[in-house]
């Protein structure tokens, strides 16, 4: 069952997966595709043609502009902005109002399980890797590797996180999750989970 608040604005051309919930004042545009069990918070915006996998959460007042692509299990915190225009202008060089045909949108791609903290801004085009965490208030301007913990303006890697979201600690040449005990190895600034 899909739950849509009475005052949400959901296009008839959007595809919403079963079990999804869309709260007050949210807007889902034409041709957006949401997977199963997604939650779209109050006042959030999901742009035309945005795709989201299953079990994604977009919190209150987040702005997910097209052509963003979110894989399964992505978390978007309150008031996050995923941009789509590398060189934004309201008018053309001649002074006329720009239309949709006067620019080419570029997207933010977010891989499985990644989280973007409150009020972070992700400046397209870029990709955020699997299970990465973007700290609240960060401004991301470059691709983010899997499991990276990013913070600051501009965002820089401050460490690694595991699938549970906790910062990893170094132990005997490996990285270990203090919550789950999962182990990871780093090579050339790439982190991989140790197969059990």
Backbone as JSON Lines, residues from 0, in Angstrom:
{"i":0,"aa":"X","n":[0.83,-1.18,0.0],"ca":[0.0,0.0,0.0],"c":[0.89,1.26,0.0]}
{"i":1,"aa":"X","n":[0.53,2.2,-0.81],"ca":[1.23,3.48,-0.9],"c":[0.44,4.51,-0.1]}
{"i":2,"aa":"X","n":[1.13,5.28,0.73],"ca":[0.48,6.33,1.52],"c":[0.95,7.68,1.0]}
{"i":3,"aa":"X","n":[-0.01,8.52,0.6],"ca":[0.31,9.86,0.1],"c":[-0.54,10.86,0.89]}
{"i":4,"aa":"X","n":[0.11,11.81,1.55],"ca":[-0.62,12.85,2.29],"c":[-1.51,13.65,1.34]}
{"i":5,"aa":"X","n":[-2.65,14.11,1.85],"ca":[-3.61,14.83,1.03],"c":[-3.02,16.04,0.33]}
{"i":6,"aa":"X","n":[-2.09,16.75,0.99],"ca":[-1.56,17.96,0.38],"c":[-0.2,17.75,-0.28]}
{"i":7,"aa":"X","n":[0.21,16.51,-0.49],"ca":[1.4,16.23,-1.3],"c":[1.03,16.4,-2.77]}
{"i":8,"aa":"X","n":[2.01,16.74,-3.6],"ca":[1.8,16.96,-5.03],"c":[2.57,15.88,-5.78]}
{"i":9,"aa":"X","n":[1.86,14.82,-6.18],"ca":[2.49,13.68,-6.85],"c":[1.95,13.6,-8.27]}
{"i":10,"aa":"X","n":[2.86,13.71,-9.24],"ca":[2.46,13.64,-10.64],"c":[1.85,12.28,-10.96]}
{"i":11,"aa":"X","n":[0.82,12.29,-11.8],"ca":[0.23,11.04,-12.27],"c":[1.21,10.26,-13.12]}
{"i":12,"aa":"X","n":[2.27,10.92,-13.62],"ca":[3.28,10.26,-14.45],"c":[4.43,9.7,-13.62]}
{"i":13,"aa":"X","n":[4.41,9.89,-12.32],"ca":[5.45,9.31,-11.45],"c":[5.1,7.87,-11.15]}
{"i":14,"aa":"X","n":[6.13,7.05,-10.91],"ca":[5.93,5.65,-10.54],"c":[6.4,5.5,-9.1]}
{"i":15,"aa":"X","n":[5.49,5.08,-8.24],"ca":[5.78,4.97,-6.81],"c":[5.66,3.5,-6.41]}
{"i":16,"aa":"X","n":[6.74,2.97,-5.8],"ca":[6.76,1.56,-5.4],"c":[5.88,1.28,-4.19]}
{"i":17,"aa":"X","n":[5.42,0.06,-4.09],"ca":[4.55,-0.37,-3.0],"c":[5.23,-0.15,-1.65]}
{"i":18,"aa":"X","n":[4.45,0.23,-0.66],"ca":[4.96,0.45,0.68],"c":[5.57,1.82,0.89]}
{"i":19,"aa":"X","n":[5.63,2.65,-0.15],"ca":[6.23,3.98,-0.02],"c":[5.25,4.94,0.65]}
{"i":20,"aa":"X","n":[5.83,5.96,1.34],"ca":[5.04,6.97,2.04],"c":[5.54,8.35,1.65]}
{"i":21,"aa":"X","n":[4.61,9.2,1.26],"ca":[4.93,10.56,0.84],"c":[4.17,11.52,1.74]}
{"i":22,"aa":"X","n":[4.91,12.34,2.47],"ca":[4.31,13.16,3.52],"c":[3.93,14.55,3.03]}
{"i":23,"aa":"X","n":[3.39,15.35,3.92],"ca":[2.8,16.66,3.65],"c":[3.72,17.57,2.84]}
{"i":24,"aa":"X","n":[3.13,18.21,1.86],"ca":[3.77,19.24,1.04],"c":[4.94,18.74,0.19]}
{"i":25,"aa":"X","n":[5.17,17.44,0.15],"ca":[6.21,16.9,-0.73],"c":[5.74,17.02,-2.18]}
{"i":26,"aa":"X","n":[6.71,17.14,-3.1],"ca":[6.39,17.18,-4.52],"c":[7.2,16.13,-5.25]}
{"i":27,"aa":"X","n":[6.51,15.27,-6.0],"ca":[7.14,14.24,-6.82],"c":[6.77,14.57,-8.26]}
{"i":28,"aa":"X","n":[7.79,14.86,-9.1],"ca":[7.55,15.33,-10.45],"c":[7.34,14.19,-11.45]}
{"i":29,"aa":"X","n":[7.03,14.6,-12.69],"ca":[6.77,13.67,-13.78],"c":[7.94,12.72,-13.98]}
{"i":30,"aa":"X","n":[7.6,11.47,-14.27],"ca":[8.56,10.42,-14.63],"c":[9.57,10.09,-13.54]}
{"i":31,"aa":"X","n":[9.37,10.62,-12.32],"ca":[10.19,10.15,-11.2],"c":[9.82,8.7,-10.92]}
{"i":32,"aa":"X","n":[10.82,7.92,-10.51],"ca":[10.59,6.49,-10.23],"c":[11.13,6.18,-8.84]}
{"i":33,"aa":"X","n":[10.23,5.89,-7.92],"ca":[10.59,5.53,-6.56],"c":[10.38,4.04,-6.37]}
{"i":34,"aa":"X","n":[11.36,3.39,-5.73],"ca":[11.25,1.96,-5.47],"c":[10.28,1.67,-4.34]}
{"i":35,"aa":"X","n":[10.32,0.46,-3.86],"ca":[9.44,0.05,-2.77],"c":[9.93,0.59,-1.43]}
{"i":36,"aa":"X","n":[8.99,0.86,-0.55],"ca":[9.27,1.25,0.85],"c":[10.1,2.51,0.97]}
{"i":37,"aa":"X","n":[9.92,3.45,0.08],"ca":[10.63,4.74,0.18],"c":[9.82,5.69,1.06]}
{"i":38,"aa":"X","n":[10.52,6.58,1.75],"ca":[9.88,7.59,2.58],"c":[10.34,8.96,2.08]}
{"i":39,"aa":"X","n":[9.36,9.79,1.73],"ca":[9.65,11.15,1.28],"c":[9.05,12.1,2.31]}
{"i":40,"aa":"X","n":[9.91,12.87,2.99],"ca":[9.5,13.72,4.1],"c":[8.77,14.98,3.67]}
{"i":41,"aa":"X","n":[8.28,15.67,4.68],"ca":[7.52,16.91,4.51],"c":[8.31,17.92,3.68]}
{"i":42,"aa":"X","n":[7.67,18.46,2.65],"ca":[8.26,19.52,1.85],"c":[9.42,19.11,0.97]}
{"i":43,"aa":"X","n":[9.71,17.83,0.87],"ca":[10.81,17.37,0.0],"c":[10.4,17.5,-1.46]}
{"i":44,"aa":"X","n":[11.41,17.65,-2.32],"ca":[11.19,17.79,-3.76],"c":[11.97,16.69,-4.48]}
{"i":45,"aa":"X","n":[11.27,15.94,-5.34],"ca":[11.89,14.9,-6.16],"c":[11.65,15.3,-7.62]}
{"i":46,"aa":"X","n":[12.72,15.63,-8.34],"ca":[12.61,16.2,-9.68],"c":[12.19,15.23,-10.76]}
{"i":47,"aa":"X","n":[11.89,15.79,-11.91],"ca":[11.47,15.04,-13.09],"c":[12.5,13.98,-13.45]}
{"i":48,"aa":"X","n":[12.06,12.74,-13.55],"ca":[12.94,11.67,-14.0],"c":[13.94,11.16,-12.97]}
{"i":49,"aa":"X","n":[13.9,11.66,-11.74],"ca":[14.79,11.13,-10.7],"c":[14.44,9.66,-10.48]}
{"i":50,"aa":"X","n":[15.47,8.83,-10.25],"ca":[15.21,7.43,-9.94],"c":[15.75,7.12,-8.55]}
{"i":51,"aa":"X","n":[14.96,6.35,-7.8],"ca":[15.34,5.93,-6.46],"c":[15.09,4.43,-6.34]}
{"i":52,"aa":"X","n":[16.03,3.74,-5.7],"ca":[15.86,2.31,-5.46],"c":[14.91,2.06,-4.31]}
{"i":53,"aa":"X","n":[14.9,0.84,-3.82],"ca":[14.06,0.46,-2.69],"c":[14.64,0.99,-1.38]}
{"i":54,"aa":"X","n":[13.76,1.21,-0.4],"ca":[14.14,1.52,0.98],"c":[14.97,2.8,1.12]}
{"i":55,"aa":"X","n":[14.7,3.8,0.3],"ca":[15.38,5.09,0.41],"c":[14.57,6.01,1.33]}
{"i":56,"aa":"X","n":[15.28,6.91,2.01],"ca":[14.64,7.92,2.85],"c":[15.13,9.29,2.43]}
{"i":57,"aa":"X","n":[14.2,10.17,2.11],"ca":[14.5,11.56,1.79],"c":[13.79,12.38,2.85]}
{"i":58,"aa":"X","n":[14.56,13.03,3.72],"ca":[13.99,13.72,4.86],"c":[13.42,15.08,4.48]}
{"i":59,"aa":"X","n":[12.8,15.73,5.47],"ca":[12.07,16.99,5.27],"c":[12.9,18.05,4.53]}
{"i":60,"aa":"X","n":[12.25,18.66,3.55],"ca":[12.75,19.81,2.81],"c":[14.03,19.54,2.01]}
{"i":61,"aa":"X","n":[14.36,18.29,1.77],"ca":[15.48,17.97,0.88],"c":[15.07,18.24,-0.56]}
{"i":62,"aa":"X","n":[16.04,18.62,-1.39],"ca":[15.8,18.92,-2.8],"c":[16.64,17.99,-3.66]}
{"i":63,"aa":"X","n":[15.98,17.07,-4.34],"ca":[16.66,16.07,-5.17],"c":[16.33,16.4,-6.63]}
{"i":64,"aa":"X","n":[17.23,17.15,-7.26],"ca":[16.98,17.62,-8.62],"c":[17.42,16.57,-9.65]}
{"i":65,"aa":"X","n":[16.65,16.54,-10.75],"ca":[16.95,15.65,-11.86],"c":[18.29,16.03,-12.48]}
{"i":66,"aa":"X","n":[19.02,15.06,-13.0],"ca":[18.72,13.64,-13.16],"c":[19.37,12.75,-12.09]}
{"i":67,"aa":"X","n":[19.18,13.08,-10.81],"ca":[19.78,12.29,-9.74],"c":[19.33,10.84,-9.8]}
{"i":68,"aa":"X","n":[20.25,9.95,-9.38],"ca":[19.96,8.53,-9.3],"c":[20.4,8.03,-7.94]}
{"i":69,"aa":"X","n":[19.47,7.48,-7.18],"ca":[19.76,6.94,-5.85],"c":[19.53,5.44,-5.89]}
{"i":70,"aa":"X","n":[20.54,4.68,-5.48],"ca":[20.39,3.23,-5.42],"c":[19.66,2.83,-4.14]}
{"i":71,"aa":"X","n":[19.51,1.54,-3.91],"ca":[18.8,1.03,-2.74],"c":[19.41,1.53,-1.43]}
{"i":72,"aa":"X","n":[18.53,1.85,-0.47],"ca":[18.95,2.14,0.88],"c":[19.67,3.45,1.09]}
{"i":73,"aa":"X","n":[19.48,4.42,0.22],"ca":[20.14,5.72,0.36],"c":[19.36,6.6,1.34]}
{"i":74,"aa":"X","n":[20.09,7.31,2.2],"ca":[19.51,8.24,3.15],"c":[19.9,9.66,2.76]}
{"i":75,"aa":"X","n":[18.9,10.53,2.61],"ca":[19.11,11.95,2.32],"c":[18.54,12.73,3.5]}
{"i":76,"aa":"X","n":[19.41,13.44,4.22],"ca":[19.02,14.15,5.43],"c":[18.19,15.39,5.16]}
{"i":77,"aa":"X","n":[17.69,16.01,6.24],"ca":[16.87,17.21,6.1],"c":[17.62,18.34,5.39]}
{"i":78,"aa":"X","n":[16.93,18.99,4.47],"ca":[17.41,20.17,3.76],"c":[18.66,19.94,2.92]}
{"i":79,"aa":"X","n":[18.95,18.7,2.56],"ca":[20.04,18.4,1.63],"c":[19.67,18.93,0.25]}
{"i":80,"aa":"X","n":[20.68,19.34,-0.52],"ca":[20.46,19.78,-1.9],"c":[21.38,18.98,-2.82]}
{"i":81,"aa":"X","n":[20.78,18.32,-3.81],"ca":[21.53,17.67,-4.89],"c":[21.35,18.55,-6.12]}
{"i":82,"aa":"X","n":[22.4,19.26,-6.52],"ca":[22.28,20.23,-7.62],"c":[22.24,19.53,-8.98]}
{"i":83,"aa":"X","n":[22.01,20.33,-10.03],"ca":[21.98,19.75,-11.38],"c":[22.45,20.7,-12.47]}
{"i":84,"aa":"X","n":[23.02,21.83,-12.11],"ca":[23.43,22.81,-13.12],"c":[24.85,23.28,-12.81]}
{"i":85,"aa":"X","n":[25.8,22.93,-13.67],"ca":[27.2,23.27,-13.44],"c":[27.45,24.78,-13.52]}
{"i":86,"aa":"X","n":[26.76,25.45,-14.43],"ca":[26.96,26.88,-14.64],"c":[25.61,27.59,-14.59]}
{"i":87,"aa":"X","n":[25.03,27.75,-13.41],"ca":[23.66,28.27,-13.34],"c":[23.55,29.75,-13.7]}
{"i":88,"aa":"X","n":[22.55,30.05,-14.47],"ca":[22.19,31.43,-14.81],"c":[20.67,31.48,-15.0]}
{"i":89,"aa":"X","n":[20.05,32.59,-14.63],"ca":[18.62,32.78,-14.85],"c":[18.35,33.23,-16.28]}
{"i":90,"aa":"X","n":[19.34,33.93,-16.88],"ca":[19.14,34.49,-18.22],"c":[20.26,34.03,-19.16]}
{"i":91,"aa":"X","n":[19.99,34.14,-20.44],"ca":[20.99,33.85,-21.47],"c":[21.94,35.04,-21.58]}
{"i":92,"aa":"X","n":[23.08,34.9,-22.29],"ca":[23.99,36.04,-22.48],"c":[23.3,37.23,-23.16]}
{"i":93,"aa":"X","n":[22.25,36.96,-23.9],"ca":[21.52,38.03,-24.58],"c":[20.5,38.71,-23.66]}
{"i":94,"aa":"X","n":[20.3,38.16,-22.47],"ca":[19.38,38.78,-21.51],"c":[18.0,38.15,-21.44]}
{"i":95,"aa":"X","n":[17.75,37.14,-22.28],"ca":[16.45,36.47,-22.24],"c":[16.38,35.43,-21.13]}
{"i":96,"aa":"X","n":[15.21,35.17,-20.63],"ca":[15.02,34.16,-19.58],"c":[15.39,32.78,-20.12]}
{"i":97,"aa":"X","n":[16.26,32.08,-19.4],"ca":[16.64,30.73,-19.83],"c":[15.47,29.78,-19.72]}
{"i":98,"aa":"X","n":[15.4,28.83,-20.64],"ca":[14.38,27.79,-20.6],"c":[15.07,26.44,-20.39]}
{"i":99,"aa":"X","n":[14.3,25.42,-20.3],"ca":[14.84,24.07,-20.12],"c":[15.73,23.65,-21.27]}
{"i":100,"aa":"X","n":[15.58,24.29,-22.43],"ca":[16.38,23.94,-23.61],"c":[17.72,24.68,-23.66]}
{"i":101,"aa":"X","n":[17.96,25.58,-22.73],"ca":[19.18,26.39,-22.74],"c":[20.31,25.83,-21.88]}
{"i":102,"aa":"X","n":[20.13,24.65,-21.31],"ca":[21.17,24.05,-20.47],"c":[20.98,22.54,-20.42]}
{"i":103,"aa":"X","n":[22.03,21.85,-20.02],"ca":[21.99,20.4,-19.93],"c":[22.14,20.01,-18.46]}
{"i":104,"aa":"X","n":[21.1,19.41,-17.86],"ca":[21.21,19.03,-16.45],"c":[22.21,17.89,-16.25]}
{"i":105,"aa":"X","n":[22.95,17.97,-15.16],"ca":[23.89,16.92,-14.76],"c":[23.48,16.45,-13.37]}
{"i":106,"aa":"X","n":[23.76,15.18,-13.07],"ca":[23.2,14.62,-11.86],"c":[24.19,14.19,-10.8]}
{"i":107,"aa":"X","n":[23.62,13.92,-9.63],"ca":[24.34,13.32,-8.52],"c":[23.87,11.87,-8.46]}
{"i":108,"aa":"X","n":[24.83,10.95,-8.49],"ca":[24.52,9.52,-8.39],"c":[24.99,9.05,-7.02]}
{"i":109,"aa":"X","n":[24.09,8.41,-6.29],"ca":[24.42,7.96,-4.94],"c":[24.23,6.44,-4.89]}
{"i":110,"aa":"X","n":[25.3,5.76,-4.53],"ca":[25.32,4.3,-4.55],"c":[24.7,3.7,-3.27]}
{"i":111,"aa":"X","n":[24.5,2.41,-3.3],"ca":[23.8,1.67,-2.26],"c":[24.26,2.0,-0.84]}
{"i":112,"aa":"X","n":[23.28,2.27,0.04],"ca":[23.54,2.42,1.46],"c":[24.2,3.7,1.89]}
{"i":113,"aa":"X","n":[24.51,4.61,0.97],"ca":[25.19,5.85,1.34],"c":[24.23,6.8,2.06]}
{"i":114,"aa":"X","n":[24.81,7.7,2.88],"ca":[24.02,8.68,3.64],"c":[24.58,10.07,3.43]}
{"i":115,"aa":"X","n":[23.67,11.03,3.27],"ca":[24.05,12.43,3.13],"c":[23.4,13.19,4.28]}
{"i":116,"aa":"X","n":[24.22,13.81,5.14],"ca":[23.74,14.47,6.34],"c":[23.02,15.78,6.08]}
{"i":117,"aa":"X","n":[22.33,16.23,7.12],"ca":[21.49,17.43,7.06],"c":[22.24,18.64,6.49]}
{"i":118,"aa":"X","n":[21.55,19.34,5.62],"ca":[22.02,20.58,4.98],"c":[23.3,20.44,4.16]}
{"i":119,"aa":"X","n":[23.7,19.23,3.84],"ca":[24.83,19.06,2.93],"c":[24.4,19.45,1.52]}
{"i":120,"aa":"X","n":[25.37,19.89,0.72],"ca":[25.13,20.23,-0.67],"c":[26.06,19.38,-1.53]}
{"i":121,"aa":"X","n":[25.48,18.7,-2.5],"ca":[26.26,17.87,-3.42],"c":[26.18,18.54,-4.8]}
{"i":122,"aa":"X","n":[27.34,19.01,-5.28],"ca":[27.4,19.81,-6.51],"c":[27.68,18.87,-7.69]}
{"i":123,"aa":"X","n":[26.68,18.7,-8.54],"ca":[26.78,17.8,-9.69],"c":[27.73,18.37,-10.74]}
{"i":124,"aa":"X","n":[28.32,17.49,-11.56],"ca":[28.14,16.04,-11.58],"c":[29.1,15.35,-10.61]}
{"i":125,"aa":"X","n":[28.59,14.36,-9.9],"ca":[29.45,13.55,-9.04],"c":[28.75,12.28,-8.64]}
{"i":126,"aa":"X","n":[29.58,11.34,-8.12],"ca":[29.08,10.06,-7.63],"c":[29.54,9.88,-6.2]}
{"i":127,"aa":"X","n":[28.61,9.47,-5.34],"ca":[28.91,9.14,-3.95],"c":[28.88,7.62,-3.86]}
{"i":128,"aa":"X","n":[30.0,7.04,-3.4],"ca":[30.17,5.6,-3.39],"c":[29.31,4.87,-2.36]}
{"i":129,"aa":"X","n":[29.3,3.55,-2.49],"ca":[28.52,2.67,-1.62],"c":[28.89,2.89,-0.15]}
{"i":130,"aa":"X","n":[27.87,2.99,0.69],"ca":[28.0,3.04,2.15],"c":[28.81,4.25,2.65]}
{"i":131,"aa":"X","n":[29.08,5.22,1.8],"ca":[29.78,6.43,2.22],"c":[28.86,7.26,3.11]}
{"i":132,"aa":"X","n":[29.47,8.14,3.92],"ca":[28.71,9.07,4.76],"c":[29.22,10.48,4.5]}
{"i":133,"aa":"X","n":[28.29,11.38,4.2],"ca":[28.59,12.79,4.02],"c":[28.1,13.49,5.29]}
{"i":134,"aa":"X","n":[29.0,14.18,6.0],"ca":[28.64,14.84,7.25],"c":[27.68,16.0,7.01]}
{"i":135,"aa":"X","n":[26.92,16.33,8.04],"ca":[26.01,17.47,7.98],"c":[26.77,18.73,7.61]}
{"i":136,"aa":"X","n":[26.19,19.52,6.71],"ca":[26.75,20.79,6.31],"c":[27.91,20.73,5.33]}
{"i":137,"aa":"X","n":[28.31,19.55,4.91],"ca":[29.43,19.42,3.97],"c":[29.02,19.92,2.59]}
{"i":138,"aa":"X","n":[30.01,20.33,1.81],"ca":[29.79,20.69,0.41],"c":[30.67,19.76,-0.42]}
{"i":139,"aa":"X","n":[30.03,18.83,-1.13],"ca":[30.73,17.8,-1.89],"c":[30.86,18.26,-3.33]}
{"i":140,"aa":"X","n":[32.1,18.32,-3.83],"ca":[32.34,18.81,-5.19],"c":[33.06,17.79,-6.06]}
{"i":141,"aa":"X","n":[33.47,16.66,-5.46],"ca":[34.19,15.61,-6.21],"c":[33.64,14.25,-5.84]}
{"i":142,"aa":"X","n":[33.9,13.27,-6.71],"ca":[33.45,11.91,-6.44],"c":[33.94,11.42,-5.08]}
{"i":143,"aa":"X","n":[33.13,10.59,-4.45],"ca":[33.4,10.07,-3.11],"c":[33.56,8.56,-3.21]}
{"i":144,"aa":"X","n":[34.66,7.99,-2.66],"ca":[34.83,6.54,-2.72],"c":[33.89,5.79,-1.77]}
{"i":145,"aa":"X","n":[33.72,4.51,-2.04],"ca":[32.94,3.64,-1.15],"c":[33.47,3.76,0.27]}
{"i":146,"aa":"X","n":[32.57,3.76,1.26],"ca":[32.88,3.73,2.69],"c":[33.57,5.0,3.21]}
{"i":147,"aa":"X","n":[33.69,6.05,2.42],"ca":[34.39,7.26,2.86],"c":[33.53,8.07,3.82]}
{"i":148,"aa":"X","n":[34.17,8.67,4.81],"ca":[33.54,9.64,5.7],"c":[34.03,11.01,5.26]}
{"i":149,"aa":"X","n":[33.11,11.83,4.74],"ca":[33.45,13.13,4.16],"c":[32.88,14.24,5.02]}
{"i":150,"aa":"X","n":[33.67,15.29,5.26],"ca":[33.2,16.44,6.03],"c":[33.93,17.69,5.55]}
{"i":151,"aa":"X","n":[33.32,18.84,5.78],"ca":[33.97,20.11,5.5],"c":[33.48,20.8,4.25]}
{"i":152,"aa":"X","n":[34.05,22.01,4.03],"ca":[33.72,22.83,2.87],"c":[35.03,23.3,2.26]}
{"i":153,"aa":"X","n":[35.45,22.75,1.11],"ca":[34.83,21.61,0.45],"c":[35.08,20.32,1.23]}
{"i":154,"aa":"X","n":[34.25,19.32,0.99],"ca":[34.36,18.07,1.74],"c":[35.65,17.34,1.4]}
{"i":155,"aa":"X","n":[36.26,16.8,2.45],"ca":[37.47,15.96,2.32],"c":[37.25,14.69,3.11]}
{"i":156,"aa":"X","n":[37.96,13.64,2.72],"ca":[37.82,12.39,3.46],"c":[38.48,12.53,4.82]}
{"i":157,"aa":"X","n":[37.71,12.26,5.87],"ca":[38.19,12.37,7.25],"c":[38.38,11.0,7.89]}
{"i":158,"aa":"X","n":[38.05,9.94,7.16],"ca":[38.17,8.59,7.67],"c":[37.31,7.65,6.85]}
{"i":159,"aa":"X","n":[37.01,6.51,7.45],"ca":[36.19,5.48,6.8],"c":[35.02,5.11,7.71]}
{"i":160,"aa":"X","n":[33.93,4.67,7.12],"ca":[32.78,4.16,7.88],"c":[32.43,2.78,7.35]}
{"i":161,"aa":"X","n":[31.82,1.96,8.22],"ca":[31.35,0.65,7.8],"c":[29.89,0.71,7.39]}
{"i":162,"aa":"X","n":[29.33,-0.44,7.06],"ca":[27.93,-0.51,6.62],"c":[26.96,-0.05,7.7]}
{"i":163,"aa":"X","n":[27.35,-0.16,8.98],"ca":[26.48,0.28,10.07],"c":[26.54,1.79,10.28]}
{"i":164,"aa":"X","n":[27.46,2.47,9.57],"ca":[27.56,3.92,9.65],"c":[28.54,4.44,10.68]}
{"i":165,"aa":"X","n":[29.12,3.56,11.5],"ca":[30.06,3.99,12.53],"c":[31.45,4.19,11.94]}
{"i":166,"aa":"X","n":[32.2,5.21,12.41],"ca":[33.58,5.36,11.96],"c":[34.4,4.12,12.31]}
{"i":167,"aa":"X","n":[35.24,3.69,11.38],"ca":[36.07,2.51,11.57],"c":[37.33,2.88,12.35]}
{"i":168,"aa":"X","n":[37.86,1.9,13.08],"ca":[39.12,2.09,13.81],"c":[40.16,1.15,13.23]}
{"i":169,"aa":"X","n":[41.41,1.61,13.25],"ca":[42.51,0.8,12.71],"c":[42.93,-0.23,13.74]}
{"i":170,"aa":"X","n":[43.12,-1.46,13.26],"ca":[43.55,-2.54,14.15],"c":[44.32,-3.58,13.35]}
{"i":171,"aa":"X","n":[45.63,-3.69,13.64],"ca":[46.45,-4.72,13.01],"c":[46.45,-4.7,11.5]}
{"i":172,"aa":"X","n":[46.55,-3.54,10.89],"ca":[46.61,-3.46,9.43],"c":[45.26,-3.49,8.76]}
{"i":173,"aa":"X","n":[44.18,-3.57,9.54],"ca":[42.83,-3.56,8.98],"c":[42.03,-2.44,9.63]}
{"i":174,"aa":"X","n":[40.86,-2.18,9.08],"ca":[39.91,-1.27,9.67],"c":[38.76,-2.1,10.21]}
{"i":175,"aa":"X","n":[38.26,-1.77,11.4],"ca":[37.25,-2.59,12.07],"c":[36.07,-1.71,12.49]}
{"i":176,"aa":"X","n":[34.85,-2.22,12.29],"ca":[33.65,-1.52,12.74],"c":[33.45,-1.81,14.22]}
{"i":177,"aa":"X","n":[33.39,-0.78,15.07],"ca":[33.21,-1.0,16.5],"c":[31.82,-1.53,16.85]}
{"i":178,"aa":"X","n":[30.87,-1.4,15.94],"ca":[29.51,-1.84,16.2],"c":[29.29,-3.3,15.8]}
{"i":179,"aa":"X","n":[29.76,-3.69,14.61],"ca":[29.48,-5.02,14.07],"c":[30.67,-5.95,14.08]}
{"i":180,"aa":"X","n":[31.89,-5.4,14.21],"ca":[33.1,-6.21,14.14],"c":[33.54,-6.5,12.72]}
{"i":181,"aa":"X","n":[32.8,-6.02,11.72],"ca":[33.18,-6.25,10.32],"c":[34.55,-5.65,10.07]}
{"i":182,"aa":"X","n":[35.33,-6.33,9.21],"ca":[36.71,-5.9,8.92],"c":[36.82,-5.45,7.48]}
{"i":183,"aa":"X","n":[37.7,-4.47,7.29],"ca":[37.92,-3.86,5.99],"c":[39.42,-3.7,5.78]}
{"i":184,"aa":"X","n":[39.83,-3.73,4.5],"ca":[41.23,-3.49,4.17],"c":[41.31,-2.3,3.21]}
{"i":185,"aa":"X","n":[42.37,-1.52,3.36],"ca":[42.58,-0.34,2.52],"c":[43.79,-0.56,1.63]}
{"i":186,"aa":"X","n":[43.64,-0.23,0.36],"ca":[44.75,-0.31,-0.58],"c":[44.6,0.84,-1.57]}
{"i":187,"aa":"X","n":[45.63,1.68,-1.67],"ca":[45.61,2.82,-2.58],"c":[44.36,3.69,-2.39]}
{"i":188,"aa":"X","n":[44.03,3.98,-1.13],"ca":[42.91,4.82,-0.75],"c":[41.56,4.28,-1.22]}
{"i":189,"aa":"X","n":[41.48,2.96,-1.36],"ca":[40.22,2.27,-1.65],"c":[40.01,1.28,-0.52]}
{"i":190,"aa":"X","n":[38.79,1.28,0.05],"ca":[38.47,0.38,1.15],"c":[37.56,-0.73,0.65]}
{"i":191,"aa":"X","n":[37.88,-1.95,1.06],"ca":[37.05,-3.1,0.69],"c":[36.76,-3.92,1.92]}
{"i":192,"aa":"X","n":[35.55,-4.46,1.97],"ca":[35.14,-5.3,3.09],"c":[35.85,-6.65,2.96]}
{"i":193,"aa":"X","n":[36.34,-7.18,4.09],"ca":[36.97,-8.49,4.11],"c":[35.88,-9.54,4.0]}
{"i":194,"aa":"X","n":[36.03,-10.44,3.04],"ca":[35.06,-11.54,2.86],"c":[35.16,-12.5,4.02]}
{"i":195,"aa":"X","n":[34.02,-12.9,4.56],"ca":[34.02,-13.84,5.7],"c":[33.88,-15.26,5.19]}
